[in-house]
């Protein structure tokens, strides 16, 4: 018997298909990775299982990125499995290759990406020769059982889907060609002076970055202007009301033009640009009678539409401060784990027309859910029959691959606080679209003073909520928003028809124009979504109308990628472009390849891909154009022969350290241009702007020039492309150049090797050494024990304690080292990067007394996640062989080593040292590790307030501690030494 293999995009869709087919095709048996009955095998991907790559002979490894190897335009693309989902891919391929499977059905999401996911899996399963099994397409826009069964009755042919398949492959390959070649060409250009300066570009990420950079350029160039408003107070028989002067003849279209020919966007009807004119208006109208005209009309306000992913991310960022990435992760968890929301990666804000019965069931579930703050509104909707056909909500024409995000029939439990916030947010929006519109009474009152033949009108706006409608669901939250949106909106005191009121006061309010606001994630997501609106060409704008930059599912990743590549910083809710971002835009403009930074590129592609989907443009023709564009980009970068790239560059305030001249920025360097500033008397001093691929911010360059030292800084890359962290110094070259030059300082602490005496007298100690109890200090790029380096007090080192200020790219702040030395453990740190896997991970740093080293301790995770192998960072200070032998003899660990070898079994982690009777009176009599003793002592000291009020490093002994200390007061540095005298090996059993 032959069978048909159905491949869905996600496991949840596979389950929906099985449930829908069971009544008509028979019961399915569940297996590990698929469902099966007599007619069908149903399995699924988990998104993309396969990605394209250049064939091996055309691939260029990162260490070989140079113009000699560019452009890379392979004649065809190979496929490679996505690492994280290899197991799932193998399971799907196994089913596709079965001899009894004679037909495939593509049940991936109804859209370009769904088509690509299936086609790549099918190609991979076939290997070098096509799989050769006929394919049909299941096209679903609704996931109700009946809609799925209807879809199986109307399967589309492979020929019908060929245009969409061609467009999907072409978009994927074009992104690869432009992204890979553009990135390698810009990296090669920026790495000409040596090193490896990774400069990534992409069809979506670079125009997105351009939007942020252009806004920052506007902010930097913005010159604030003074303006005035005139605020009056009017007395009527019923009471006082405010009013603001305005020019009734002003129209936005008639605003004066700026020097660049653009309309002056800062002009307003209520702004006056000279204090003299404003004062004249105030003086002429103050204390004078005014006639009143008034227009009052009802207005309605409908609820906003249901959420798609981008609108949810934008509003959650504004309401809760969630990043786009966080919102997507929460929505994904509510969809996958809790089954409480529908599929979140959608760009639709409507529901399918056949979804009305499901919506009614959802509303009934919410009405009976027990959510006290929302259930009553759901019940009101059920009782009032609010859910009914409405094209604003139910419209097949507005449903793309997926429909809007709404709650499912499953009431969730066990949500985290953040998940609960987002779930409530979606439920409120779902409820509100079915509720009546809110009704307001809006009043516009014009109070006009006539004086000397001139009229001085003052405007007052009032807004009163008559019927809350859907706003009732949001309660006080909605009222607060209304106040924010309508600052002047309020209930006005009434004025009788024909009544003359008195302008009792008219005051000037001096204000300044403000620059445009920086982008937040909410506003940047909106800019990405509406990128097409900035395009002049009508056809391209139409193609971009529903697309924008990226897709809802990828926009958050694009923003995070720009932050990870150090093109942007996130400060609070603001996104700020870095010097590296400005440098990239300067480069693209200077090379004449600005198309990489313009939304028009995406618009042009979308237009042509839409033509391809309709069969009006061939795939070969499109890909030839992409290859030509790629060659053009590489050629422009390769043939650029000028010394610098024109741009808007900074002048530093700190003078040249060599001759006192002016230091200016150019594309590649900061250099002296002499005291004249023209370069004629330049002394030759300069330093690179982007050492090891990390671009200095102007403030950093200024600090380096001023202090001759900066760091440690993160984000440098070796020639092979691996990231590293280092300090940078400006050092005078006595021998060759007789000038200052930039050098990396990795804090090798060469004093320890040379025997040069180290002076810690002007430093505060970080804490007590866990090995010997002596003070620990900062020294170069390390924290070291005073006795591990040569000092006046002890020229020959005797201790081994040393640990880095940066470990696997994780800065270890002084406060964390203080905590480690005091308690044996830091907080959970989250910026470690594994040398083996290059992946970030979280860990505590702890002092391992048995190994005598700083080591990792990993926080427990659900599911037994694997962690990178434990690494240790305690380095013995450099010393002679003889010195090492002496230290080994003196170290208690060395003395105990032979005994440890003779023991029948290694000591369990729980086993420890036995405290003396006096120490046991403080910490208990159980055997304990030395570091745990210190921790328990500190807990006792802090709980009883025994740190000296005037000197926090001193500890006052109470009745229990005095027998341990042997005196009334000790310093924190003495603790480790004192504790040692009160610990002994446990008695033998």
NORKAMO-V726010 format. One record per residue. NEAR is the number of other ideal C-beta (glycine too) atoms within 8 Angstrom. D_FIRST is the distance of its C-alpha to the first C-alpha in Angstrom with 1 decimal. Layout:
BEGIN
near = <NEAR & NEAR>
d_first = <D_FIRST & D_FIRST>
END
This chain:
BEGIN
near = <4 & 7 & 13 & 12 & 15 & 14 & 15 & 14 & 11 & 11 & 8 & 9 & 13 & 16 & 9 & 11 & 13 & 11 & 8 & 11 & 14 & 10 & 5 & 5 & 8 & 7 & 5 & 12 & 7 & 4 & 7 & 4 & 8 & 11 & 14 & 10 & 10 & 6 & 7 & 13 & 13 & 15 & 14 & 12 & 17 & 8 & 8 & 10 & 15 & 13 & 8 & 11 & 9 & 11 & 10 & 6 & 4 & 8 & 9 & 10 & 5 & 6 & 7 & 7 & 11 & 7 & 9 & 4 & 9 & 13 & 10 & 13 & 9 & 8 & 3 & 5 & 10 & 9 & 11 & 8 & 10 & 11 & 5 & 4 & 13 & 9 & 6 & 11 & 15 & 8 & 12 & 16 & 11 & 8 & 13 & 15 & 8 & 10 & 3 & 7 & 15 & 8 & 11 & 15 & 13 & 14 & 12 & 11 & 10 & 8 & 8 & 10 & 10 & 13 & 14 & 14 & 15 & 12 & 12 & 14 & 16 & 12 & 11 & 13 & 11 & 10 & 5 & 3 & 5 & 5 & 10 & 5 & 9 & 7 & 10 & 12 & 12 & 13 & 8 & 10 & 11 & 10 & 7 & 11 & 9 & 8 & 13 & 15 & 11 & 8 & 11 & 9 & 6 & 7 & 10 & 9 & 8 & 9 & 5 & 7 & 12 & 9 & 10 & 10 & 11 & 11 & 14 & 13 & 11 & 14 & 12 & 10 & 12 & 13 & 10 & 10 & 14 & 16 & 12 & 10 & 15 & 14 & 13 & 13 & 15 & 14 & 14 & 14 & 12 & 11 & 12 & 6 & 6 & 4 & 11 & 13 & 11 & 10 & 11 & 10 & 13 & 11 & 13 & 11 & 12 & 14 & 16 & 15 & 16 & 11 & 13 & 15 & 12 & 8 & 11 & 12 & 9 & 10 & 10 & 6 & 6 & 8 & 4 & 8 & 8 & 9 & 12 & 14 & 13 & 16 & 11 & 17 & 11 & 16 & 8 & 13 & 5 & 6 & 6 & 9 & 11 & 10 & 13 & 13 & 16 & 10 & 6 & 6 & 4 & 10 & 6 & 7 & 4 & 5 & 10 & 6 & 7 & 8 & 3 & 4 & 5 & 7 & 9 & 9 & 6 & 8 & 10 & 6 & 7 & 9 & 10 & 11 & 8 & 7 & 9 & 6 & 9 & 13 & 9 & 8 & 13 & 12 & 8 & 12 & 16 & 10 & 5 & 11 & 8 & 14 & 8 & 13 & 7 & 9 & 6 & 7 & 6 & 8 & 8 & 8 & 9 & 7 & 9 & 7 & 11 & 13 & 12 & 13 & 15 & 13 & 11 & 16 & 17 & 13 & 11 & 12 & 17 & 7 & 7 & 9 & 5 & 12 & 11 & 14 & 10 & 9 & 15 & 14 & 8 & 12 & 14 & 10 & 10 & 15 & 14 & 7 & 6 & 13 & 8 & 12 & 13 & 12 & 9 & 13 & 10 & 15 & 11 & 12 & 9 & 13 & 13 & 12 & 9 & 9 & 12 & 11 & 8 & 9 & 11 & 10 & 9 & 13 & 15 & 10 & 12 & 15 & 11 & 7 & 10 & 6 & 9 & 6 & 5 & 14 & 13 & 7 & 11 & 14 & 9 & 9 & 14 & 13 & 6 & 6 & 6 & 10 & 10 & 6 & 6 & 6 & 6 & 8 & 11 & 11 & 11 & 7 & 4 & 8 & 13 & 11 & 11 & 11 & 13 & 13 & 14 & 13 & 12 & 9 & 6 & 8 & 8 & 11 & 4 & 4 & 11 & 5 & 6 & 10 & 13 & 9 & 9 & 16 & 14 & 11 & 13 & 14 & 12 & 11 & 12 & 12 & 16 & 12 & 13 & 10 & 13 & 6 & 9 & 12 & 12 & 12 & 11 & 11 & 12 & 11 & 15 & 11 & 15 & 12 & 14 & 9 & 9 & 4 & 4 & 7 & 6 & 12 & 11 & 18 & 12 & 15 & 11 & 12 & 12 & 8 & 10 & 7 & 7 & 8 & 11 & 15 & 11 & 10 & 12 & 11 & 7 & 6 & 7 & 12 & 8 & 8 & 9 & 12 & 9 & 7 & 7 & 9 & 6 & 8 & 10 & 6 & 4 & 10 & 8 & 6 & 12 & 6 & 3 & 4 & 9 & 8 & 12 & 10 & 17 & 9 & 7 & 12 & 8 & 10 & 8 & 7 & 8 & 7 & 7 & 4 & 7 & 6 & 6 & 9 & 12 & 12 & 14 & 12 & 10 & 14 & 15 & 10 & 10 & 15 & 10 & 9 & 15 & 14 & 6 & 6 & 12 & 3 & 8 & 5 & 7 & 14 & 13 & 8 & 13 & 15 & 7 & 6 & 10 & 10 & 13 & 10 & 9 & 11 & 8 & 9 & 16 & 12 & 9 & 14 & 17 & 11 & 9 & 14 & 12 & 6 & 9 & 10 & 11 & 14 & 7 & 9 & 5 & 4 & 7 & 9 & 14 & 10 & 11 & 12 & 10 & 12 & 14 & 12 & 12 & 14 & 12 & 13 & 14 & 13 & 11 & 11 & 11 & 6 & 10 & 8 & 8 & 14 & 11 & 9 & 12 & 10 & 11 & 14 & 15 & 10 & 11 & 12 & 12 & 11 & 13 & 10 & 9 & 16 & 10 & 7 & 6 & 5 & 7 & 6 & 10 & 6 & 8 & 14 & 11 & 8 & 9 & 13 & 10 & 8 & 10 & 14 & 10 & 9 & 15 & 13 & 8 & 11 & 14 & 10 & 6 & 10 & 3 & 5 & 3 & 7 & 10 & 6 & 9 & 4 & 8 & 6 & 8 & 13 & 4 & 7 & 7 & 11 & 8 & 11 & 10 & 6 & 17 & 12 & 14 & 12 & 11 & 10 & 12 & 8 & 10 & 13 & 11 & 14 & 12 & 14 & 8 & 9 & 9 & 7 & 8 & 6 & 10 & 11 & 11 & 8 & 15 & 8 & 13 & 9 & 13 & 14 & 11 & 13 & 13 & 13 & 10 & 11 & 8 & 10 & 6 & 10 & 13 & 11 & 9 & 15 & 13 & 7 & 7 & 10 & 10 & 9 & 8 & 11 & 12 & 9 & 9 & 14 & 14 & 10 & 6 & 7 & 9 & 7 & 10 & 9 & 11 & 12 & 13 & 14 & 9 & 14 & 9 & 7 & 10 & 4 & 3 & 4 & 6 & 5 & 10 & 11 & 10 & 10 & 8 & 9 & 12 & 7 & 11 & 6 & 13 & 6 & 12 & 13 & 7 & 6 & 7 & 6 & 9 & 10 & 7 & 11 & 4 & 4 & 7 & 3 & 12 & 12 & 12 & 14 & 15 & 12 & 10 & 11 & 11 & 11 & 12 & 15 & 11 & 9 & 11 & 8 & 12 & 12 & 13 & 13 & 14 & 16 & 12 & 13 & 13 & 12 & 12 & 5 & 4 & 9 & 7 & 6 & 13 & 10 & 14 & 12 & 13 & 13 & 12 & 10 & 10 & 10 & 11 & 8 & 11 & 11 & 9 & 14 & 6 & 7 & 6 & 12 & 15 & 10 & 11 & 15 & 12 & 10 & 8 & 11 & 11 & 12 & 6 & 8 & 13 & 7 & 8 & 14 & 12 & 11 & 5 & 6 & 5 & 7 & 7 & 8 & 10 & 9 & 12 & 12 & 15 & 13 & 12 & 10 & 9 & 7 & 8 & 10 & 9 & 12 & 13 & 11 & 9 & 10 & 8 & 3 & 7 & 3 & 4 & 4 & 6 & 3 & 8 & 9 & 5 & 6 & 8 & 9 & 11 & 12 & 6 & 8 & 12 & 5 & 9 & 5 & 5 & 6 & 10 & 10 & 8 & 9 & 13 & 8 & 8 & 7 & 11 & 5 & 8 & 9 & 7 & 8 & 8 & 6 & 7 & 9 & 6 & 5 & 8 & 2 & 4 & 5 & 8 & 5 & 4 & 4 & 7 & 11 & 12 & 11 & 14 & 11 & 6 & 9 & 13 & 10 & 7 & 11 & 10 & 7 & 5 & 5 & 8 & 12 & 9 & 14 & 11 & 10 & 15 & 15 & 11 & 12 & 12 & 10 & 8 & 13 & 11 & 9 & 6 & 7 & 5 & 11 & 10 & 10 & 3 & 3 & 5 & 5 & 8 & 11 & 14 & 9 & 12 & 8 & 4 & 9 & 13 & 11 & 8 & 13 & 12 & 6 & 7 & 6 & 9 & 11 & 7 & 11 & 12 & 10 & 13 & 14 & 9 & 12 & 13 & 9 & 7 & 10 & 12 & 6 & 4 & 9 & 4 & 3 & 2>
d_first = <0.0 & 3.8 & 6.7 & 10.4 & 13.2 & 16.3 & 19.5 & 22.6 & 26.2 & 27.1 & 25.7 & 27.4 & 25.7 & 22.2 & 23.4 & 24.6 & 21.3 & 19.5 & 22.3 & 22.2 & 18.4 & 18.4 & 20.3 & 17.9 & 14.4 & 15.0 & 16.5 & 15.8 & 16.5 & 19.1 & 19.2 & 22.2 & 21.3 & 18.2 & 16.6 & 13.0 & 11.1 & 7.8 & 8.2 & 10.8 & 12.4 & 16.2 & 18.9 & 22.3 & 25.2 & 28.7 & 30.5 & 31.0 & 29.2 & 30.3 & 33.7 & 35.2 & 37.9 & 40.0 & 39.0 & 41.0 & 43.5 & 44.4 & 44.5 & 48.0 & 48.6 & 50.9 & 53.8 & 53.9 & 54.0 & 56.7 & 57.3 & 57.0 & 53.2 & 52.7 & 51.1 & 47.6 & 45.5 & 42.5 & 40.8 & 37.4 & 36.2 & 34.2 & 32.2 & 32.9 & 31.3 & 33.4 & 34.9 & 34.5 & 30.8 & 29.5 & 27.6 & 25.7 & 25.1 & 23.7 & 21.2 & 20.0 & 19.9 & 17.9 & 15.1 & 15.6 & 15.4 & 12.1 & 10.2 & 6.8 & 9.1 & 9.9 & 12.4 & 15.2 & 17.4 & 21.0 & 22.2 & 25.3 & 28.7 & 29.8 & 32.3 & 33.3 & 32.8 & 29.3 & 28.4 & 29.9 & 28.2 & 24.7 & 25.8 & 27.4 & 24.5 & 22.2 & 25.0 & 25.5 & 21.9 & 22.2 & 25.4 & 27.6 & 25.1 & 23.1 & 19.5 & 18.6 & 15.8 & 16.7 & 18.4 & 19.3 & 22.1 & 22.5 & 26.2 & 27.7 & 31.4 & 31.1 & 29.1 & 29.4 & 26.2 & 26.9 & 27.5 & 24.2 & 22.4 & 24.6 & 23.7 & 20.0 & 21.1 & 23.3 & 21.5 & 23.7 & 23.0 & 23.7 & 26.7 & 28.1 & 28.1 & 29.5 & 33.1 & 32.4 & 30.5 & 33.5 & 36.0 & 34.2 & 34.2 & 37.8 & 39.2 & 37.8 & 39.1 & 42.4 & 43.0 & 42.5 & 44.8 & 47.6 & 47.3 & 47.2 & 49.8 & 52.0 & 52.0 & 52.8 & 55.4 & 57.3 & 57.0 & 58.4 & 61.2 & 62.1 & 62.0 & 64.4 & 67.2 & 65.2 & 62.9 & 59.5 & 59.6 & 56.0 & 56.1 & 52.7 & 52.0 & 49.0 & 48.3 & 48.2 & 50.3 & 53.3 & 53.9 & 53.5 & 56.1 & 58.3 & 58.4 & 59.8 & 62.2 & 63.6 & 64.3 & 66.0 & 68.1 & 69.2 & 70.2 & 72.2 & 74.0 & 74.7 & 78.4 & 79.2 & 81.6 & 83.9 & 83.8 & 85.3 & 84.3 & 86.9 & 86.1 & 88.3 & 88.9 & 90.0 & 91.9 & 91.3 & 92.8 & 89.7 & 89.5 & 88.4 & 85.4 & 84.5 & 84.0 & 83.3 & 85.1 & 83.1 & 83.7 & 82.6 & 82.8 & 80.4 & 77.1 & 74.4 & 74.2 & 77.9 & 77.7 & 79.9 & 78.3 & 78.3 & 79.6 & 76.1 & 75.9 & 73.4 & 74.2 & 75.8 & 72.9 & 75.4 & 77.5 & 77.4 & 79.5 & 81.0 & 81.9 & 85.3 & 85.8 & 89.5 & 91.2 & 94.2 & 92.4 & 90.5 & 93.9 & 95.5 & 92.8 & 93.1 & 96.9 & 97.0 & 94.7 & 95.8 & 97.9 & 97.5 & 96.3 & 93.0 & 91.6 & 88.1 & 85.2 & 82.0 & 78.6 & 76.3 & 72.8 & 69.7 & 66.5 & 63.0 & 60.6 & 56.9 & 54.7 & 53.0 & 49.4 & 46.5 & 45.9 & 43.8 & 43.8 & 46.9 & 49.0 & 48.1 & 49.1 & 52.3 & 53.4 & 52.5 & 54.5 & 57.5 & 57.3 & 56.4 & 56.9 & 53.2 & 52.2 & 49.2 & 47.3 & 48.3 & 47.3 & 43.8 & 43.3 & 44.5 & 42.3 & 39.3 & 40.1 & 40.5 & 37.1 & 35.0 & 37.0 & 38.6 & 36.2 & 39.4 & 39.2 & 36.7 & 35.6 & 39.0 & 38.4 & 38.9 & 41.4 & 41.2 & 43.8 & 42.2 & 39.4 & 36.8 & 38.2 & 35.5 & 36.4 & 39.5 & 38.2 & 37.0 & 40.5 & 42.1 & 40.2 & 41.2 & 44.8 & 44.7 & 43.4 & 46.2 & 48.7 & 47.8 & 47.3 & 50.8 & 51.6 & 55.3 & 56.0 & 53.0 & 51.8 & 54.8 & 54.0 & 50.4 & 51.7 & 54.2 & 51.3 & 49.4 & 52.5 & 53.6 & 50.3 & 50.5 & 46.8 & 46.4 & 45.1 & 47.0 & 46.2 & 47.8 & 45.1 & 42.1 & 41.4 & 38.1 & 40.2 & 41.4 & 38.1 & 36.7 & 33.8 & 34.9 & 37.4 & 40.6 & 41.0 & 41.5 & 41.3 & 38.1 & 38.0 & 38.5 & 42.1 & 42.6 & 44.7 & 46.1 & 46.6 & 49.0 & 52.1 & 50.9 & 47.4 & 49.3 & 51.5 & 48.7 & 46.7 & 49.9 & 50.5 & 47.1 & 47.5 & 51.0 & 49.8 & 47.0 & 49.6 & 52.2 & 50.3 & 50.2 & 53.8 & 56.7 & 58.5 & 61.6 & 64.9 & 67.9 & 71.4 & 72.4 & 76.1 & 77.7 & 81.5 & 83.8 & 87.3 & 89.7 & 93.0 & 95.5 & 98.2 & 100.4 & 98.5 & 95.2 & 92.2 & 90.4 & 87.2 & 85.3 & 81.8 & 80.4 & 76.8 & 75.9 & 72.4 & 72.0 & 68.7 & 68.9 & 65.4 & 63.2 & 59.9 & 57.0 & 59.7 & 60.2 & 56.9 & 58.4 & 61.9 & 64.5 & 62.1 & 62.2 & 65.9 & 66.4 & 64.3 & 66.3 & 69.5 & 68.2 & 67.1 & 70.3 & 73.1 & 75.7 & 73.8 & 75.7 & 77.4 & 80.6 & 83.9 & 84.7 & 87.3 & 89.1 & 89.2 & 92.0 & 92.7 & 94.3 & 93.0 & 94.7 & 93.2 & 94.6 & 93.2 & 91.6 & 90.5 & 89.2 & 86.1 & 85.8 & 82.2 & 80.4 & 77.4 & 74.4 & 71.9 & 68.3 & 66.3 & 64.0 & 60.3 & 58.7 & 54.9 & 54.9 & 56.9 & 55.1 & 51.7 & 53.3 & 54.7 & 51.3 & 49.6 & 52.3 & 52.9 & 52.4 & 55.5 & 57.7 & 56.4 & 58.8 & 56.5 & 55.0 & 51.7 & 51.1 & 52.1 & 49.7 & 46.8 & 47.9 & 48.5 & 45.3 & 44.8 & 48.0 & 48.0 & 44.7 & 42.3 & 42.8 & 40.5 & 42.5 & 46.1 & 46.9 & 45.6 & 47.7 & 50.8 & 50.2 & 49.6 & 53.0 & 54.6 & 53.0 & 54.3 & 57.7 & 57.9 & 58.6 & 60.0 & 59.3 & 62.7 & 62.3 & 60.4 & 61.7 & 59.8 & 62.4 & 61.8 & 63.2 & 65.3 & 62.2 & 60.8 & 64.1 & 64.2 & 60.7 & 61.7 & 65.0 & 63.1 & 60.7 & 63.7 & 65.8 & 63.3 & 62.5 & 58.8 & 59.1 & 55.9 & 54.1 & 55.9 & 55.5 & 53.0 & 53.2 & 50.9 & 48.1 & 49.1 & 49.0 & 45.6 & 44.2 & 45.6 & 44.1 & 40.7 & 40.8 & 41.7 & 38.8 & 36.3 & 37.7 & 37.4 & 41.3 & 41.6 & 39.7 & 38.4 & 40.4 & 43.6 & 43.3 & 42.7 & 45.6 & 47.8 & 46.7 & 47.4 & 50.9 & 51.6 & 50.6 & 53.0 & 55.7 & 55.5 & 55.7 & 58.5 & 60.6 & 60.5 & 61.0 & 64.0 & 65.8 & 69.1 & 71.4 & 72.6 & 71.4 & 69.3 & 71.3 & 70.8 & 72.5 & 73.8 & 75.8 & 79.3 & 79.8 & 82.8 & 83.5 & 85.6 & 84.8 & 85.7 & 87.2 & 89.6 & 89.3 & 87.8 & 85.1 & 81.5 & 78.9 & 75.2 & 73.5 & 69.8 & 69.7 & 72.7 & 75.6 & 78.8 & 82.5 & 84.1 & 87.6 & 90.1 & 90.4 & 86.6 & 86.5 & 85.4 & 88.6 & 89.9 & 86.5 & 86.8 & 83.3 & 81.8 & 78.2 & 74.9 & 71.3 & 69.6 & 66.2 & 66.8 & 63.5 & 61.5 & 62.9 & 65.1 & 68.3 & 68.9 & 72.4 & 73.6 & 72.3 & 74.0 & 77.2 & 77.0 & 76.4 & 79.4 & 81.6 & 80.7 & 79.7 & 76.8 & 73.6 & 70.6 & 68.5 & 66.0 & 62.3 & 60.0 & 61.3 & 58.9 & 59.6 & 59.2 & 55.7 & 54.9 & 55.0 & 56.9 & 60.1 & 63.0 & 66.7 & 70.2 & 72.1 & 75.8 & 78.3 & 80.4 & 83.5 & 83.3 & 86.8 & 86.2 & 84.4 & 84.0 & 86.7 & 84.4 & 81.9 & 78.2 & 75.0 & 73.5 & 70.7 & 72.0 & 69.5 & 72.0 & 72.3 & 75.5 & 77.3 & 80.4 & 79.1 & 78.9 & 82.3 & 84.1 & 85.3 & 86.5 & 84.3 & 86.1 & 84.4 & 87.6 & 86.6 & 83.1 & 82.0 & 79.9 & 76.2 & 76.5 & 77.2 & 75.6 & 73.2 & 74.3 & 78.1 & 79.0 & 80.8 & 80.2 & 77.1 & 77.7 & 75.8 & 76.4 & 74.8 & 71.0 & 71.2 & 72.5 & 74.8 & 77.0 & 80.7 & 81.1 & 78.3 & 80.3 & 84.0 & 86.3 & 90.1 & 89.9 & 87.6 & 87.4 & 85.1 & 81.7 & 80.8 & 77.6 & 74.0 & 72.7 & 71.2 & 68.1 & 67.0 & 67.5 & 64.1 & 61.2 & 57.9 & 59.0 & 59.8 & 63.4 & 65.1 & 67.7 & 71.0 & 70.3 & 67.2 & 69.1 & 71.9 & 69.3 & 67.9 & 71.4 & 72.4 & 69.3 & 67.3 & 64.4 & 63.7 & 61.7 & 58.0 & 58.0 & 55.1 & 55.7 & 55.1 & 53.0 & 51.4 & 52.6 & 49.4 & 46.7 & 49.1 & 47.7 & 50.1 & 50.4 & 52.7 & 55.0 & 58.4 & 61.0 & 62.7 & 65.5 & 64.4 & 67.6 & 66.3 & 65.1 & 68.0 & 65.7 & 64.1 & 60.4 & 57.4 & 56.3 & 52.9 & 52.4 & 49.6 & 46.4 & 43.5 & 40.5 & 42.5 & 42.6 & 43.7 & 47.0 & 48.7 & 50.6 & 54.1 & 56.9 & 60.6 & 63.3 & 66.5 & 68.3 & 71.4 & 74.3 & 75.3 & 78.2 & 79.8 & 78.6 & 81.7 & 81.2 & 77.6 & 79.0 & 81.6 & 79.0 & 76.8 & 79.7 & 80.5 & 76.9 & 76.2 & 72.6 & 73.8 & 76.0 & 73.2 & 70.7 & 71.9 & 71.8 & 68.3 & 67.2 & 68.8 & 67.2 & 64.6 & 62.1 & 62.0 & 63.5 & 61.0 & 60.8 & 62.4 & 65.3 & 68.4 & 72.1 & 74.5 & 76.8 & 80.5 & 82.0 & 83.3 & 80.0 & 78.1 & 80.3 & 78.6 & 75.0 & 74.5 & 74.7 & 71.1 & 70.5 & 69.4 & 68.5 & 71.4 & 69.5 & 68.7 & 72.4 & 73.3 & 70.7 & 72.1 & 75.6 & 74.8 & 73.2 & 76.4 & 78.7 & 77.0 & 76.7 & 80.4 & 81.5 & 83.2 & 82.8 & 86.3 & 86.8 & 88.7 & 86.7 & 83.0 & 82.9 & 85.3 & 84.4 & 86.9 & 86.9 & 87.0 & 88.1 & 84.8 & 84.4 & 88.0 & 87.7 & 84.6 & 86.2 & 89.7 & 91.2 & 91.2 & 89.1 & 86.7 & 84.7 & 80.9 & 81.2 & 82.9 & 80.1 & 78.0 & 81.0 & 82.3 & 79.0 & 78.9 & 82.1 & 80.6 & 77.4 & 77.2 & 74.5 & 73.4 & 75.1 & 73.3 & 71.6>
END
